Amino acid sequence: MKESLNAWGLNLRRLLTAGWLGALPLMTPAVAAPAPKPNIVYFLVDDMGFADCGFNGGQDIRTPIIDALSTQGTVFQNYYVQPVCSTSRACLMTGRYPIRTGIYGALKNNSQYGLPLNERTLPQALHTAGYTTAICGKWHLGDFAPGYLPMQRGFDHQYGLWTGMMDYFTHVAADGTGRRPDWHRDDELITEPGYSTLLIAQEAIRLIQEQAKDKPLFLYVPFNGIHGPYMAPTNYTNPYQNLPPNRQMVAGMLTAVDDAIGQVVAALKAAKMYDHTLIIFSSDNGGPFPGDRTMNTPLRAGKGSTYEGGVRSSAFAIFPGQIPAGKKVSAPVHLVDWYPTLTKLTGADPAQPLPVDGTDIWPLLTQGQAPDRDAILIAGTPRRYALRMGDWKLLVNPGGGRTPSSTKDVEEQPEEKAAAAPRAEIVELYNLAEDLSETKNLAAAQPERVQAMRARLETYMKDAVPALGPLQPKAKGAQANP
């Protein structure tokens, strides 16, 4: 028996020496293929009111697509954005509060500054995970020098407007600073007829259809609807003849956005991408002219304000099989949370050389686990800010927001006014669990809480950078962080 075993061993050594074993099948442990990276689509509606959509309490505007989508995912009940456009977009792109970037107000069409070039953006980070990145819609983070344009900030494709507002049909800048065309594809000026909301959807559909099936897609769709100037095709406004004129126009504009989102979602399904796509929906700030054009009920004030009506958005997230459908989460979240959440979800190198303020909220969405943090800096400029800790919210020099009696929107005012504050300091404290509409100021009755929250607030504000503004020297040929 021993001799037989020795002979068998000798024969095996001969096989190995002759290289014959390479022709024999090898039994190796099964290794699961890595899960494909999810596609990501972010629908950002401009200036939408908290209660404009049906799923969040709206009753007079038809948003059937958005409402149906909200039931397929989880709705955020405390989703914080910024008081105006550019500040929200900077938060989303960097995962950092405005006190880090210096973008406290909305850029104008002639602003000589933009999102600082030392900021690494979300699409730049997603490149490290193999994503195709595209923006279809409104950029509004700088266009005065080539290095500030979307394709220099991480996007492979760009389509839409660079600035804050334009004519929806002629695509000409419309904020009173010049009548220059503002409609671009891949950062080149183009002439194209059509209503911008629907054109944005068409371009998003084209990119979905052309997307390589073996590569994930990050598609950022920041509509310029429903921002002023208030314009919509008559087929969208006609169904709302029962509404006052201003509300009628906004209703038509939002219905057009609803249609556009429905077209993009249909394209995802046709391309068999929907079931593996994370869809996020929100506004960029509270609705302007509350009660006249938009509805922020039951929140106080609107766009431009640090009251809830200016900084809380209706929002939801969908991911079939990952994010529960028909759920609501009450833990406060902020736009800055998406940067760390998406980079971790996709396995991307965060690549942000600067401190990130956001927190990974994936455990909240998938398991209901609230983020481990004690406070959120809801909004902040060097002298005007709001902090939330638990159910409590502290405001220093709060803004009133745009009301029906206002004659101009926030973005039609100089940038320095957007960050300005009253000379005499005003401090307000509210318990949002008991007083969502912020009607009862408890600052005088809760001095110790005010003191504690101000101390926490100071940890943020001590490092606040100065506001970027129109007097900043124009950079020539500036290049973005790669």
N, C-alpha and C positions, 0 to 999 in steps of 0.2 A: 504493500500500500504506500509506504514511504517512497519507494522507487517510482511509483506511478505519479505521485504528486511532484516529485523532482522533474520528471520528464515533462509534465504539463507546464511547469514553470519555465523550463528551457524553451519549449515551443513558443510560449508567450513572449519571451525575450527576443526570440528570433523574429516574431511578427513585428514587434516594436522596432527592432533594428532595421527591418526591411521597409518600414513605413507603411505597412499594410493596415494598421489600425485606423489610419485616416480615412480609409474607405468604409469603415464599419460605422453604423449609426450609434451615436452617443446618447445616453439617457441623462438629460440635464433637468434640473428643477424648473418648473414653469414660472416665468416672470411676467407679471401683469404689465401690459402696455400702459404708459402714463395716460391719464385722462386728458382728453383734448382741452385746450384752454378755451374758456367761454368767450363768445362775442360779447361786446358791451355797447349798448346804445343809450345815450343820455338825451332825452327830450327836455329842453329848457325853454319854457314859455316866458316871454318878456312882459313884465308888468301885470301878470295875471293876479287877480284878487284871491284872497284866501277862500272865499265862498262863491267863486264864479262857476266852478264845476259842480255838477250834480252830486258826485260822490262825496263832496265836502260841504254839502248844505245848500248849494245853488239850486234855484227853482225856476229861473226865467230864461236860462240859456241852455240850449240842447247840446250836450257833450256826450253822446252815447258811446263813442269809441273809447274815450278816456275813462268814462265811468265803468265800462265793461272790463277794461284792462285793470282797473284798480281792484276788482274782485278776484283777479287771477294771481295777485301777489299780496304784499303786506303794506298797509298804509301807515305812514308816519304821522303821529298826532302832535309831535313837537319838533318840527323840522325847521331849523334856523338858516336863513340866508342873510343878506346884507341889505341896508336901506336903499341902495341904488345899484345900477347895472355893473359897472366896471369892477367894483369892490367884490361882488359875488363871483364874477368870472375869475378874478385873481385868486380867490380862495379855492375854487374848484381846481384850477390849473396847478396850484403849488402845495396845497395842504397847509397853508400858512395864513394867519390872520392879517388884516390890513395894517396893523401896527408894525408888521415886519417888512411889508413891501412899499409902504408910503402911498398906496392908492386908496385914498379915503373918499373920493368923490367919483363922478362919472367923467371920463375923458370926453372932450369936445372934438369936433371935426378938425380943428386946427391945433390941438394940443401937441406940444413939443416934448412929449415924454410917453412912456408906456411901461408895461411890466418889466422891471429891471432885468437886465440880461444875465445877471448872476443867478437868477431863479431857474431851477430845472423844472420843466413842466411835466404834467402827467403823460402826455403823448410821448415825450422824450423817454420817460421811464418805461413805458409800455413797449417801446422799440426793443428794449433789451430782452423782452419776452417773445419777440417775433411777431408783434402785431403790425398790421396795416392800420394807419391812423388817418382819420378824415374829419374835417369840420364842414358842415353844411349849414350856413346861417350867419349869425352876427358874431364877430370877433371882439371888438371894442376893448382891446388891450394894447393898442399902439400901432400906428401905421406911418409915423412921420419919418422913419428911416428903415432901410431894407431889413436890418437885423431884427426888427420888431414884428415883422409880418408872420402870419400863421405858419408858413412853410419853413421859416427859420426857427420856429419854436416847437418843432416836433411833428407837424402834420405832413403826411405824404400827399394829401389832397386837400384843397381848399375851394370853397364855393360860397358866394354870398357877399355880404357887406363887411367892410373893415371897421366902420364907425358906428355911432350910437343910434342914428335914426336917418331914415331916407324915405322918399316917395315910393310907395309900394308898387306903382306901375311904371314910373319913368326911371326909378333906381338912381335918383339924384339926391345927394346929401341934403338934409332938410332941417338943420338946426340953426339956421340964420347966419352961419359963418362962411358961407360960400356955396355956390351952385355947381359943385363938381360931381361928375358921375361916380358912383360907388357900387359897382357890381363886378365881381372878379371870379375867375376860375384859375386855380393854381397860381394865385397872386398876380394874375395878369388881367387888365381891364377888358371886359367884354360888353357887347351890346346885345341885349336879349329881351324880347317882349314878354310880358306876362306878369301876373300877380305874384309877388315875391314868396308868399307863404307856400303856394302850390309849386313854384319853381324849386324851392328848397327840397320839397318832398320828391320831386322828379329826379333831382340830382342824387339824393340819398338812395333812391331805388336803383339808379344806374350803378352806383358803387356796390350795392349789395349784389346785383346781378353779375357784376364783373369780378367780384371778390374770389380769389383763389380758394378752393375748398379746403386746402391743407394749411391755411393760414388764418389765424383769428383776426377779427376786425374790431377796432374801437371807432365807433361812429358817434360823433358829438353833433347834435342837431339843435343849436340854439336859435330858435325862430326869432325874427324881429317882431312878429305878431305877439302880443296885441299892443305893442308900444305905439305911441303917436309918431307921425301924424295919422289920425284916425281915418282909415280908408279900407273899403271892402267892396267886392263885386256886388251888384244889386241882388243877384240870386241868393246871396248869403244874408243880406239885411232884410229882404222882403218878408220873410217869415216872422219878423219881430216888429211889425207895425204897431202892435199894442204897447210897445215900450217907448219911453221918452227918447228923443233923438240921440242924445249922447250915449245912452245905454244901448240903444238899438244898434249903433255902429259897432260898439265893442262886442256885442253879442254876435254880430255877423263875422267879425274878425276871429273870435274864439271858435266859432263853428267851423271856419275855414281851417284853423289849426287842428281841430278835431278830425276833420276829413283828411288832412295831410298826414297826421299820425296814423290813421287807419290805413292809408295807402302804403306807408313804410312798413307797418306791421304785416300787411298782406304780402309784401315783397319778401320779408323774412321767412314767412311760412312757405311761400312758393319755392324759395331757395333751400328749404329744409334746414333753416338756421334757427328758427324761432325756439325750438325746444332746448337749444344750447346757447341761449342769449340772455344775458342780464339786461333788463330794461329798467331805466330810472326815469322818473318824471317829476318835475317841480317847476316852480317859477323862480326868477332870479331875485325878486324883492316883492314887497307887498304891493297891492294895487293902488294906483294914483287916483285922486279925486273920488275917495270912497263915498258910496251912496249916490253918486252921480254917474260915473262911468263904470267903476268896478265895485265889487262887494267884498268887504273884509269881515263881515259879521261873524262872530260877536266881538272881534278884536277892535282895539282902539287905534284910530288914526290910519295912516297908510304910507305909501312910498316916501322915502326921505326921512322917516321917523324911526326912532329906536324903540317906540312902543311896539307891541306885538303886531299890530296891523302893518308895520313897515318891515318887519324882519322875520315873520313866521309864514311859511308857505304850505299850501296843500301839496302832498308828495306821496309817492309810493315806489316800490321796487318789486320787480317780477323776475323769477328765474325758476322755470318749471322743474319740479323735483328737488329743488334746493331751498327756495324761500316759500314758506307756507302760504297758501291762498286763503283769502277771506279773513286775514288776521290784521290786528292793529298793534303797534308798539307805542308805548307812552314815554319811554326814556328819551330825553332831549338829544338830538343829533345836530350836527352842523355841516355845512358844505365842506369844510376842511377835512372832514372824516373820510371823504372818498379817496383822497390820494393814498393814505396808508392802507385803506381797505382793498382797493383795486390792485395796488402793487403786490400786496401779500397774496391775494386771491389768484393772481396770474403768475406768480413766481418771478415777477419783474424785479430787477435791481431798483430799489427806491431811488437811488441816484440823486437824491436831493442833498446838495452839499450844505444846506442850511437847516436849522432845527424845524421839525414838522410839528404843528400844533394839533393836528387831527389824531383820532384814535380809530383803530380797526373796529368797525361796527358789524362785521360779518357774523360774529357770535350772537349779536342782538337780532339780526334778521333771520338767522337759521335756527337758533335755540332759545331766543327770548332772553339772552343774558345781557344785562345792561353794561355799558362801558364802565371801566374802572377809572373814574375821574370825579373830582369834587366840584368842578366848575366849568362853565363854558363862557368865554368872552363872546357874547352875542354880537356886539358891534363895538367899534372903538376908533376914535380919532384922538389926537393929543389932548383934547378938552371935552370930548363928548362920547360917552360910552355906556354900555349896559352889560351887566354880568348876571348870570343865572347860577344859583347854587341850590340844588334840590328844587323845591317848589317856589323858592324866593328869587325875586328879580330886583336888582338895584340899578337905577338909572342916574347918571350924572349929566345934567344939562340936556335933557331929552328934547328931541325935535318934534314939532307938531305934525309934520307930514303934509301932504297936499290935500286940500279940502275942496269942495265944490266951488268955493268962492275964490280959489286961487286962479290967477290968470296965466301962470306959466308953470310948466313941469320942472322938476328938479334939474334935469339935464340941460335945461335952457339957461341955467344960472352958472356963473363962473365957478371953477373948481374950488377956489379958496372959500367960497360961501358954503359949499357942501360940507366942509369940515369945520365951519365956524361954530362958535358957541356963545351964549349970552355972557355979558360981562359979570353979572352976579350969579354965582354958582347955585344951581338948583339940584337938590337930591330927592329922589323918590324911591319908595320901596313898596313892592306889591307881593302878595301871596297869590300866585297864579292858580293854585289848586282851588282857592276860594273866590278869587276875583280875576277871572280870565280877561275881563274887559278893562282892567286896570283903572278902577274908579275910586278906590280908597287908598290913599297914600298913607302908609304906616311908618314912614321914616321917623316922625316925632315920637311915636309910641314904642318904637323898637330901636333905641339908640345903640344898644350893645350889638345887635345884629348888623346894623348899618356900619358900625365901626369894624366888625370882623370882616364883612364883605368888602369894605373899602381897603382893608389891609390886603385881602386876597387880590383885589383889583389892581392894587399898586404893584404886585409882583409881575403883572402883565405890562402895565403902563410905564414902568420905569425904563423900559427898553424901547418904547415906541419911537419909531423913526419920524423925521419931519415929513410933512406932506410933499409929494411931488406936485409940481404945478407948472403953469404956463411960462414961468420965467427960467425954467431949467434950460441950459444951453442945448441946442440941437446937436445930436450925435450924428456924424456922417459915416456911413458905411459900417455902422456897428454890427457886430456879429453876436448871435445868440450862443448860450451855453450849449455845447453839442450833446 
